[in-house]
Amino acid sequence: MKAASILALTMALTAGVAPSSDTGTISASQDGYLATLSLPAHTAGGIPADTLLRGRAPNAAEKPPTPGADAVYFFTIENESRAVPFGAGSQLDVRCPFGLDPSLRYTLTIARGDPYVGPVAGTAGGNVLHFTLPAFTVPPGTEVQGEIDGYSP
């Protein structure tokens, strides 16, 4: 087959196929926090480009020294048009705008996903929290809600 024919065949096969902007990582930066959610390295495909990760600091009533309050960070994940699976081994890292108390036990829960996740124990180093997640899916059109808390052991 001549080079011109191969080029024409390649162009015909790829016409109308938009390049994917999906990625293995999404991030959110707000209130001095930086959250990064990553798929395991062996995952085929990626996180759809229209998937949103948003985060926020806890308000005064949700964090210490308010009695009974233990929140460190809140986040949401959503995709309006399709389900987004996160395989076992996906990771969430949250850089906080303050040093973390090494005496606390940090846990993460994710509600409204399929299935409910948590509590998952995390590790803290300096000002970064790290969580390795079990498999879960963000259903289409659902704002999945996550919370990280710090407990005294």
Secondary structure, DSSP 8 states (H G I E B T S, - for coil): --HHHHHHHHHHHHTT------BSEEEEEETTEEEEEE--TT-SS-B-TT-EEEEE---GGGSTTSTT--EEEEEEEE-SSS-EEE-TT-EEEEE-SS---TTSEEEEEEESSBS-EEEEE-EEETTEEEEE---EEE-TT--EEEEEEEE--
